[in-house]
Amino acid sequence: MNIELSEKLRSFPPFLFEELYRKERAERARGKDIISLAVGDPDLPTAKPIVDCAVREVRKGANHRYPNTKGNENLRKEISAWHKRRHGLDFHPGDEVSILIGSKEGIAHLPFAVLNPGDYCLIPDPTYPTYRTGVILSGGRIHDVPLEEKNGFLPDLGKIPRKVLERTRLFFLNYPNNPTGAGATPEFYKDLVKWARKNGVIIAQDAAYCDLYFGEPAPSILQAPGARDVAVEFYSTSKTYCMAGWRIGWVVGNSKLVCALNQLKENIDSGPFNAIQNAAAFGLKHHESIVPPVRAHFKRRADSFCAALESAGWRFKRPGGSCFVWARPPVDCASLDAVYFMLEKASILTAPGSGFGKYGEGYVRFSLTEPDAKLREAARRVKALDWTKLK
Ligand SMILES: Cc1ncc(COP(=O)(O)O)c(C=O)c1O
């Protein structure tokens, strides 16, 4: 039988890194020692007390039953308490917090809850690709909003065409930003919320990197006056607690949106394993002792890797947070040319900026999620590269 896949599935853009990964495999097969800095997957292990808590929780029979889609009460309460300590905000654990199977899951599902076919969703360019997923599947339309270096990688709201704005229902943003490493200020959020309320746009701010900041603590959009009327914020344990494989995230903010996403999810999934939710709750409860060393570790890495890039003539601003460095090579060239050049001549795999959107062209993203010794070796190789050899 010739199995025909759906038009929607076929309308997904091709996976841009496929060809790159094929080349990487070919280089490895030739015996090259490839250092992969392409994907943001933390190498640091989850803190031992969280792992120990998970082991205890796995042994409890009560946790073997179905979880509840919006998440167990223990975790939702710890999340509320954490937001109070971290941002000075009160969220009702019953209807302003919902647990996700990783923030990616909630991000992909939110558009189904708020978009009708033909509605616009604003998506930053360059972007984390999952923002597009739910919009495409729900029949929404995408309008790309450039994030340019000259604006500190913040969107220029005045440039969004009026015709688009009239049909815009949703805007995905993410700060501290992947892929650019840029941060947002409370003033930016204040203006954004004012603009969103005026234009009837729902803001979905993705705070996956909110605790990997290198200066002042990253603010929450929900601290801006009136934000709860229009915004939700997505959080993740993946980077903050190095729990990427455990798949726990949450959404917080406007209760109508949180409940709508939850209602949708009740029809799709049954939530994450309670043992894992309780381990995440333990992490949140002990955030102040577990997270600062993780943050300091990523900052040390960023400092030393950025110093190497600077001395090799790369053009960039040091990241204010996240685990990424977003930079232009010492010579002007297409992102993919730079990435292939580094793969072939230095055996380093990086992510081409063009893979994150048109405005990423000319940039390369380095992910600092490999062990320190590998990062030191990558920095040495980057410094040794002779860019005059790039054809
Ligand atoms: C900007 C951004 N948001 C969300 C996610 C997904 O995180 P999670 O592991 O919670 O699904 C990632 C993962 O890399 C990310 O970079």
The ligand as a Tripos MOL2 file, in Angstrom:
@<TRIPOS>MOLECULE
LIG
   16    16     1     0     0
SMALL
NO_CHARGES

@<TRIPOS>ATOM
      1 C1         14.0370   28.1920   23.7590 C.3       1 LIG1
      2 C2         13.6700   26.8170   24.1860 C.ar      1 LIG1
      3 N1         12.4480   26.5860   24.6560 N.ar      1 LIG1
      4 C3         12.0490   25.3720   25.0280 C.ar      1 LIG1
      5 C4         12.9140   24.3020   24.9430 C.ar      1 LIG1
      6 C5         12.3860   22.9470   25.3040 C.3       1 LIG1
      7 O1         12.6950   22.6330   26.6060 O.3       1 LIG1
      8 P1         12.0880   21.3400   27.3090 P.3       1 LIG1
      9 O2         13.2350   20.4190   27.4750 O.co2     1 LIG1
     10 O3         11.5160   21.8520   28.5920 O.co2     1 LIG1
     11 O4         11.0320   20.7790   26.4310 O.co2     1 LIG1
     12 C6         14.1990   24.4750   24.4660 C.ar      1 LIG1
     13 C7         15.0940   23.3210   24.3520 C.2       1 LIG1
     14 O5         16.1660   23.3500   23.8520 O.2       1 LIG1
     15 C8         14.5940   25.7630   24.0720 C.ar      1 LIG1
     16 O6         15.7980   26.0000   23.5810 O.3       1 LIG1
@<TRIPOS>BOND
     1     1     2 1
     2     2     3 ar
     3     2    15 ar
     4     3     4 ar
     5     4     5 ar
     6     5     6 1
     7     5    12 ar
     8     6     7 1
     9     7     8 1
    10     8     9 2
    11     8    10 1
    12     8    11 1
    13    12    13 1
    14    12    15 ar
    15    13    14 2
    16    15    16 1
@<TRIPOS>SUBSTRUCTURE
     1 LIG1         1 GROUP 0 **** ****
